[in-house]
Amino acid sequence: MAASSSIVFIGGKGAILTPDHIYAVSRGLASVQIDESAFEKLLSNTASSRTAPIVSSVAPIRFIRREESRAALLVILNKLVHSDSRGVQSAIPVLSVDLLNRKCEAERLDFGSVSGFITSLYGLSGKKEPAATTKDEEFVIDNSFGVSNALCGILDCVSSSLVVLLDAVSALSCEAAGLDISSFDLFVSGDGFSVKDETDVAGNLKMLLFGSKLVGKVPSRYSTEIPTVNGSVREAVRLLHLRSRVELNSVIKTRKTPIMVSSGKDNALARLVVHLGLAVSYAGESCLGRIKLNLDSISDPDLKLKMFFALQNGCGFNTTNDTINLNEIFYSLRDVFKLIPTNDTLQSVYDILVKLREVIAWEAAIALFVMEMDISKEVSQSISEGNSGNVKAERKNEKKKKKTSGKAGSFVLGKGTSIIRQMLKENLAIENGNLDVSVLSRWAQELSSFFHPMNARLYLLFDKIKEIVQSNEVRRLPKIPKGTRDFGKEQMAIRERAFSVILGIFKRHGAVGLDTPVFELRETLMGKYGEDSKLIYDLADQGGEICSLRYDLTVPFARYLAMNNITSLKRYQIGKVYRRDNPSKGRYREFYQCDFDIAGQQGKMEPDFEVLKVLTELLDELEIGDYEVKFNHRKLLDGMLEICGVPSEKFRTVCSSIDKLDKQSFDQVKIELVDEKGLTIEVAEKIGSFVKKRGPAFDILSDLTGEGSLFSQNKESILALEELGVLFNALNKANALDKIVFDLSLARGLDYYTGVIFEAVMKGSNQVGSIAAGGRYDNLVGMFSGKQVPAVGISLGIERVFTIMESNSQAGNQEIRSTETQVLVAVLGQDLTIAAEIVAEMWNAKIAAEFGVHKNVMKHIKRAVDGGIPWMVIIGESEQAQGIVKLKDIKANKEETLSRDQIVVELQTRLNTLSLRRYTIV
């Protein structure tokens, strides 16, 4: 956003055209020069041989204002110089540079057509007849969208500076009017359920206002809405900037595009500008609201009226003497936005941006005026109260009067606003002393000039604001990256409870623990996940090794087997994995997986049966609600695709599309299969007839093996159906088949699956997507070692289980204890040695105990109640003298007196510590 160089170079290696360049050239603040190498290329070009007809576009308007015309001419010049055509010569670029570098009536340029533009360009250069132009030159000019791109560049430059000013001046107004800023305490959600622009605005203002003693008194919607309103402007500016930067520097491909590019770009840019205009209009209304609050804070009615008249005359508001109609200033803007977007709209939004800059300048001027009044009043009062009539006191008061940069008694500004105020005062040359309303208009005018986007001094202010809001000293509350979460004490209690159940089941089935690095060589992970490989988190190159965070625990397990030449292992692993995914409820970028895998040669479907039994045991014993396990077989799926006529090389990519059927309708998936995967409509419809088959395991199996079934004629399908028959019978005998749903739409997009595949989902109100999944992967180990080791496994996504368990706890008002403390030793007084002696005896006896030293017994009781601690041992001076303690049952609210020597034995009896000692080291 810094002011541009005095020369803007067009063309050359790495040269780009920025919105700042556009704005500077449009205002005559920078000259233009074509890069030497780019100019030599133009000189060497020859007439185009392309003969395709040019379909000329018609711009909504022909003539625009001088500044906008200069900007549009610069855009067209840039497109001509960067064109890939050999038919763009030097004549038009040279004329364009000449016109931009001298004062001319640029508003006479005709942008209504290509011929009109070329004729007017030569006319302004003093040439009666334009030189012959090539078809390619006409094509580039016609598809430059010079007017739209130029106006968007100007809007981008102007609005970008206003984003920072809005926050800075809003913070000043909050202090001047004493507004309540509690709405700035916005929660940043790790799963993506928060608006980044709003939370950024709130965080910045909290930092600017840090330490202020003036805010927090007056409730008003004009402070509450600041994060939303200013955040909306940020969002609109960011979207416009991204699109504008691309459009300004995109190369027009004359060699590949024989006819005119669609004029839809104009409408796309106009829609972004309308979005910006609406956001700016609301921001202007909010500024006016804070201006009114600042004026209302003035107790002197005459002064308030004079300031109001100064505001009215300075901005030309149509207002009455005693009220400000906040809607009037932007009323006409809203009418414009009801029209079809045109270049007129772009110009109107620019006018409104300039008006907003004026309003922000007035808001800043009035806020500064109110602050200076309050400081002067407080200093005068302090001087009057402290004046004792002697010379020493008068000198002291003079020093106090001069020292009012940020503090005066209770007038303490925020860390950032005190600096902003001081820098604005320095630019306005404000001196401490008597204030007169006559200076208000001058302040507003000078601030409006100071806020000009090409003012180099403005960026000194911006740099200081950036330094403040990014400060680590007393910055806004830190936040965590999207898609991650913290686990507090209650969440940790739930997590440990879940892990305890999971580990118990894994060990019950004879699995042994395994741990692998959280990151692997990138080559280890790539090529194993199909289209999901794009979600792998890559790390920076360290020491010559290219690494990535692990995507799951299965590929590292296969790598471990291959490295160590292990051919048989039943293992479990609980660890974090990482995916560069879009966060949503229960879906994170960093999350735990709990894996159970069986590797090695065994009887037909033996490990598959055990893995599925483990899955049902996990979901049953976690008690998270009703669920179902969707089930399919990769060989059956491949057979289905072969029957439908899908080429074998497309099996995996088609499976990734089918796997989306749990989130999309088949019509949506069908479009993807045809348009992106290259299948015919007939093949896609055949797939649709199969993937709709879903139901109880034996019912679907009977259907697929019945007479006339196409699957019974496919070799791969026959093998799969035989395996499924064995598996379903085993699950039925183990009472685990009732949760199995045979679903031919289940595809599991990961490339390494070769046999059974399954996925567990919740039913009813606890629908959070897949909570567990797995399958057989017989070839994965062989990818690393060349030695095939068959394997099958299940992976439980514990984060979604946590989400359900937390929701169930809250819904059932279940008490969640974050500790296992059974006893609180409460010493009434300040004697730590007594507490140390008693609690140490309890720890030695394996009693879970805490202690506290405080004279107030109610604080001890509150601590026990809040922590869910069932027992208290209370001892004060009198109890200590008598050799006794009081044992309190918190839940029953009963106390009894016991001998000091017998308390540990008594607690052991009551707590049944033998059961507490039974624990397992993992």
PyMOL commands that set and color helices and strands:
alter all, ss='L'
color gray80, all
select helices_A, chain A and resi 19-26+36-44+66-81+91-100+106-108+114-124+135-142+146-176+182-184+196-208+221-224+226-249+264-296+301-315+328-336+343-386+391-402+415-428+438-450+456-469+489-508+522-525+530-535+554-563+606-621+634-644+648-662+666-675+681-691+697-705+710-713+715-733+780-785+798-811+832-844+857-867+877-882+900-911+913-916
alter helices_A, ss='H'
color red, helices_A
select strands_A, chain A and resi 7-10+31-34+407-408+411-412+512-513+519-521+547-549+569-578+590-599+627-633+694-696+740-743+756-762+770-776+791-797+823-827+849-853+871-875+884-889+894-899
alter strands_A, ss='S'
color yellow, strands_A
deselect
rebuild
show_as cartoon
